[in-house]
Amino acid sequence: MTTTDDATGAAVDIDPDKVMQFVFRAVDEVGATLNTALVVLGDKLGYYRALAEHGPSTPAGLAEATGTGEPYAREWLNAQAAGGYVTYDPGRGTYTLPAEHAVALTDENSPAFLPGFFQIALGTVHDTTSVIEAARAGAGYGWHEHDTDVHIGCERFFRPSYHAHLITEWLPALDGVVERLTAGTTVADVGCGHGASTILMAQAFPASTFVASDYHAESIEIARARAEAAGVGDRVRFEVAPADGFSGQDYGLVTMFDCLHDMGDPVGAAEHVRSALAPDGTWMIVEPLAGDHVEDNLNPVGRAYYGFSTLLCTPASLSQDVGLALGTQAGPAKIRSVTTAAGFTRFDRAAQTPFHQVFDVRP
């Protein structure tokens, strides 16, 4: 046991074993940080898909199957084996991607799909220097200023969850909304990004029409192209607009997916939603899963979301007018307070998944 002085000058006992426990935990954290880039590398080079398709592989075999250099394949495989992403057979010198891991690393339609999560994390970390400078100045750093991996990774991470839950679980959890969509109504999808949520709804409800908006012009260009490719371009109109300035009136449904907490003025956006919503309309808010208290969120999902909140979502809010900075882990009470301030009278949590919670908001 050793001693040191704390900030007040008082002697504090230090347990060397606990120090080293923390050091080795930190070593594991560095490995995990580097693995974020390695997962993106493996996704972009096709390593995971090749392992899933061909089964146990040597570094030479993986390099040949993907048209990449063998030394990269060798070191990547060893890192993946050390992290438990693949298994290693020392007798045969082969590496295997377990079937369960293959689902999470190669199936883009599975709600367990992970490469997009790693991609948005890598893009977020890439811009840390700019966020540090913004924090020193008490300023913000806009969504549009981030590395492209943030925009692409965000859509790739959230789309599988929307694909798995939006049509079959989330919308049916909202009283009367599926019936209204089936009969035909107008929908505003605010903060639509690349349009994944809009396109899914348009495909499921051909009698309804959709106006989707985002302030990020480059995302809107991608969304328009994807809607045309999906065959719903005749029922979807995309526009570049802020959340408090999207066009249209008398909407039967307004949706916001994973974006309210990013807004500088969520109350202003909520007031605009109320003015654009039909008197009997519904506002569906999908937000990251969170409790109302810090201690509710001290878990692996909360840790990841607090990380994104610090480096991505809070700077985005602070870069805009008002800069309320709700944070990614705002929780139901803060979201409710936004809707109440805008004049909404009904707020219910309709559904949740391990990553999301869905709110049913009415005038």
C-alpha positions in Angstrom: 0.0 0.0 0.0 1.3 3.5 -0.8 0.0 6.9 0.0 -0.5 10.2 -1.9 -2.1 13.5 -1.1 -5.6 14.4 -2.4 -6.7 17.9 -3.6 -7.0 19.1 0.0 -3.6 17.8 1.0 -4.9 14.9 3.0 -3.1 11.6 2.8 -4.9 8.9 0.7 -4.0 5.2 0.7 -3.4 3.8 -2.8 -3.8 0.1 -3.5 -1.2 -0.8 -6.3 -3.3 -3.8 -7.3 -6.3 -1.6 -8.0 -4.1 0.7 -9.9 -3.0 -2.1 -12.2 -6.5 -3.4 -12.5 -7.5 0.0 -13.9 -4.4 0.1 -16.2 -5.3 -3.2 -17.8 -8.9 -2.2 -18.1 -7.6 0.9 -19.9 -5.5 -1.3 -22.2 -8.6 -3.2 -23.1 -10.3 0.2 -23.8 -7.5 1.2 -26.2 -7.9 -2.2 -28.0 -11.7 -1.6 -28.2 -11.0 1.9 -29.6 -8.8 0.6 -32.3 -11.3 -2.2 -33.0 -13.8 0.5 -34.1 -11.6 1.2 -37.0 -10.8 -2.5 -37.6 -14.6 -3.3 -37.9 -15.1 -0.5 -40.4 -12.0 -1.8 -42.3 -13.3 -5.3 -42.3 -16.7 -4.1 -43.4 -15.4 -1.9 -46.2 -12.8 -4.5 -47.5 -15.4 -7.3 -47.4 -13.5 -9.4 -44.8 -16.6 -10.3 -42.8 -18.6 -11.2 -45.8 -15.8 -13.4 -47.2 -15.5 -15.2 -43.9 -19.2 -15.7 -43.7 -19.3 -17.0 -47.3 -16.2 -19.2 -47.4 -16.0 -20.5 -43.8 -12.6 -21.1 -42.0 -9.9 -19.2 -43.8 -6.2 -18.6 -43.7 -4.8 -15.0 -44.1 -3.7 -15.9 -47.6 -7.2 -17.3 -48.4 -8.9 -14.2 -47.0 -6.6 -11.9 -48.9 -7.2 -13.8 -52.2 -11.0 -13.8 -51.7 -11.1 -10.0 -51.1 -8.3 -8.9 -53.4 -6.3 -7.3 -50.6 -2.8 -7.6 -49.2 -2.0 -10.7 -47.2 -0.2 -8.8 -44.4 -3.3 -6.7 -43.7 -5.5 -9.7 -43.7 -3.1 -11.5 -41.3 -2.9 -8.7 -38.8 -6.6 -7.9 -39.0 -7.5 -11.6 -38.4 -5.2 -11.7 -35.4 -6.7 -8.6 -33.9 -10.2 -10.0 -34.4 -9.2 -13.3 -32.8 -7.7 -11.4 -29.8 -11.0 -9.5 -29.4 -13.2 -12.6 -29.8 -14.8 -11.5 -33.0 -13.4 -14.6 -34.8 -12.1 -17.9 -33.5 -8.6 -19.2 -34.3 -7.6 -22.9 -34.8 -3.8 -23.0 -34.2 -3.6 -26.5 -35.5 -4.9 -25.6 -39.0 -4.0 -21.9 -38.9 -7.5 -20.9 -39.8 -9.9 -18.2 -38.6 -13.7 -18.7 -38.4 -16.5 -16.1 -38.1 -19.2 -17.7 -35.8 -22.6 -17.8 -37.4 -24.1 -15.5 -34.8 -21.4 -12.9 -35.3 -21.9 -13.2 -39.0 -25.5 -12.1 -38.6 -24.4 -9.0 -36.6 -21.6 -8.1 -39.0 -22.9 -9.0 -42.5 -26.8 -8.9 -42.5 -27.8 -5.3 -43.1 -31.5 -6.2 -42.6 -31.0 -7.7 -39.2 -31.7 -5.4 -36.2 -28.5 -6.8 -34.7 -26.4 -5.3 -37.6 -23.4 -3.5 -36.2 -21.0 -2.1 -38.8 -23.0 1.1 -39.1 -22.7 1.7 -35.4 -19.0 1.4 -35.6 -18.9 3.6 -38.7 -20.7 6.5 -37.1 -18.5 6.0 -34.0 -15.4 6.2 -36.2 -16.6 9.3 -38.0 -17.5 10.9 -34.7 -14.1 10.3 -33.1 -12.4 11.5 -36.3 -13.7 15.0 -35.5 -12.6 15.1 -31.9 -10.1 17.9 -32.4 -12.8 20.2 -33.7 -15.1 19.3 -30.8 -12.3 20.0 -28.3 -11.9 23.5 -29.8 -15.7 24.0 -29.7 -15.8 23.0 -26.0 -13.1 25.4 -25.2 -15.0 28.2 -26.8 -18.4 27.1 -25.5 -19.5 26.8 -29.1 -21.0 24.0 -31.2 -20.1 21.8 -34.1 -22.8 21.1 -36.7 -24.0 17.8 -38.0 -23.1 19.0 -41.5 -19.5 19.6 -40.5 -18.8 16.0 -39.5 -16.9 13.4 -41.4 -19.1 11.5 -44.0 -18.8 8.3 -42.0 -21.1 10.0 -39.5 -23.9 10.5 -42.0 -23.5 7.1 -43.7 -23.0 5.2 -40.5 -26.0 6.8 -38.8 -28.3 5.6 -41.5 -26.7 2.2 -41.6 -27.1 1.8 -37.8 -30.6 3.0 -37.4 -32.2 1.6 -40.7 -32.1 -2.1 -39.5 -34.0 -1.1 -36.3 -36.6 0.8 -38.4 -36.8 -2.1 -40.8 -37.5 -4.5 -37.9 -39.8 -2.4 -35.8 -41.3 0.6 -37.5 -44.1 -1.0 -39.5 -44.9 -4.1 -37.4 -44.5 -2.7 -33.9 -44.0 1.1 -33.5 -46.8 2.4 -35.8 -49.3 -0.2 -34.5 -48.6 0.9 -31.0 -50.0 4.4 -31.8 -53.8 4.5 -31.4 -55.5 4.6 -34.8 -52.4 5.5 -36.8 -52.1 2.4 -38.9 -55.8 2.6 -39.9 -55.3 6.3 -40.9 -52.2 5.5 -42.9 -53.9 2.6 -44.7 -56.9 4.7 -45.6 -54.6 7.5 -46.8 -53.2 10.6 -45.0 -50.4 13.0 -45.3 -47.2 12.5 -43.2 -44.3 14.8 -42.4 -41.1 13.0 -41.6 -38.9 15.6 -40.0 -35.1 15.2 -39.8 -35.3 12.3 -42.3 -31.6 12.1 -43.1 -31.1 9.6 -46.0 -34.8 8.8 -46.0 -34.8 5.3 -44.6 -37.8 5.8 -42.3 -39.8 7.7 -45.0 -39.2 5.1 -47.7 -40.2 2.2 -45.3 -43.5 4.0 -44.5 -44.2 4.9 -48.1 -43.7 1.3 -49.2 -46.0 0.0 -46.5 -48.8 2.6 -47.0 -49.2 3.3 -50.7 -52.5 5.3 -50.1 -50.6 8.0 -48.0 -48.3 10.7 -49.2 -45.1 11.9 -47.4 -43.2 15.1 -47.1 -39.7 14.5 -45.7 -37.4 17.2 -44.6 -33.8 17.7 -43.3 -31.6 20.8 -43.0 -28.7 18.8 -44.5 -28.9 19.2 -48.3 -26.5 16.4 -49.1 -28.6 13.9 -47.1 -31.7 15.1 -49.0 -30.0 14.4 -52.3 -29.3 10.9 -51.2 -32.8 10.4 -49.9 -34.4 11.5 -53.2 -32.3 9.0 -55.2 -33.1 6.2 -52.8 -36.8 6.9 -52.9 -36.7 6.8 -56.7 -34.8 3.5 -56.6 -37.3 2.1 -54.2 -40.2 3.0 -56.5 -41.9 5.5 -54.1 -40.8 8.7 -55.7 -44.3 9.5 -56.7 -45.6 9.5 -53.1 -42.6 11.1 -51.4 -41.4 14.7 -51.6 -38.1 15.7 -50.0 -37.2 19.2 -49.0 -34.3 21.0 -47.4 -35.8 22.7 -44.3 -35.1 23.1 -40.6 -37.3 21.3 -38.1 -39.2 24.6 -37.3 -39.7 25.4 -41.0 -40.9 22.3 -42.9 -43.8 23.0 -45.2 -47.4 21.8 -45.2 -50.4 21.8 -42.9 -53.1 19.5 -41.5 -50.8 16.4 -41.3 -52.3 13.3 -40.0 -49.0 12.1 -38.7 -45.6 13.9 -38.0 -42.6 11.7 -37.3 -39.2 12.4 -35.8 -36.6 9.6 -35.7 -33.6 10.0 -33.4 -33.3 13.7 -34.1 -35.3 15.8 -31.6 -32.4 15.8 -29.0 -30.0 17.1 -31.7 -32.0 20.2 -32.4 -31.0 23.6 -31.1 -34.5 24.7 -30.4 -36.6 21.5 -29.8 -39.4 23.6 -28.3 -39.6 25.8 -31.4 -39.7 22.6 -33.5 -42.5 21.2 -31.4 -44.5 24.4 -31.7 -44.1 24.1 -35.5 -45.2 20.5 -35.4 -48.3 21.5 -33.4 -49.2 24.2 -36.0 -48.8 21.8 -38.9 -50.6 18.9 -37.3 -54.3 18.2 -37.9 -56.4 18.7 -34.7 -56.8 14.9 -34.4 -53.3 14.1 -35.7 -50.4 12.3 -34.0 -46.8 13.2 -33.5 -44.5 10.1 -33.2 -41.2 10.8 -31.5 -38.5 8.1 -31.6 -35.6 8.7 -29.3 -32.6 6.8 -27.9 -33.6 4.6 -25.0 -32.9 6.5 -21.7 -34.1 6.9 -18.2 -34.7 10.2 -16.5 -31.8 10.0 -14.1 -28.1 9.6 -14.7 -28.0 6.4 -12.7 -30.7 4.9 -14.9 -28.3 5.1 -17.9 -25.0 3.8 -16.4 -25.0 0.7 -18.6 -23.4 -0.3 -21.9 -26.1 1.4 -24.1 -26.1 4.5 -21.9 -22.3 4.7 -22.1 -22.3 4.6 -25.9 -25.1 7.1 -26.1 -23.4 9.5 -23.6 -20.3 9.2 -25.8 -22.2 10.2 -28.9 -23.9 12.9 -26.9 -20.6 14.5 -25.9 -18.9 14.3 -29.3 -21.8 14.5 -31.8 -25.3 15.4 -30.6 -24.7 18.1 -28.0 -22.2 20.0 -30.2 -24.8 19.8 -33.0 -27.5 21.4 -30.8 -25.1 24.0 -29.6 -24.2 25.0 -33.2 -27.9 26.1 -33.7 -30.0 28.9 -32.4 -31.0 28.5 -28.7 -28.7 25.5 -28.3 -30.8 23.8 -25.6 -28.6 20.7 -25.8 -31.0 18.1 -24.4 -28.4 15.4 -24.9 -28.8 11.9 -26.3 -29.9 10.5 -23.0 -32.6 13.2 -22.4 -35.1 10.7 -21.0 -38.9 10.8 -21.1 -39.4 13.6 -18.6 -37.3 16.1 -20.7 -38.9 15.0 -23.9 -42.4 15.4 -22.3 -41.4 18.9 -21.1 -40.6 19.9 -24.7 -44.0 18.8 -25.9 -45.8 20.4 -23.0 -44.1 23.7 -23.6 -45.3 23.6 -27.1 -49.0 23.1 -26.0 -49.4 19.3 -26.5 -51.6 17.7 -23.8 -51.1 14.0 -24.3 -47.7 12.2 -24.0 -47.4 8.4 -23.7 -44.5 6.0 -24.2 -45.9 3.5 -26.7 -43.0 1.1 -27.3 -39.4 0.5 -26.7 -36.5 -1.7 -27.9 -33.0 -2.1 -26.4 -31.9 1.0 -28.3 -35.1 3.1 -28.7 -38.2 4.4 -27.1 -41.3 5.6 -29.0 -43.6 8.4 -27.8 -47.2 9.0 -28.9 -47.9 12.8 -28.6 -51.3 14.4 -29.3 -52.5 18.0 -29.3 
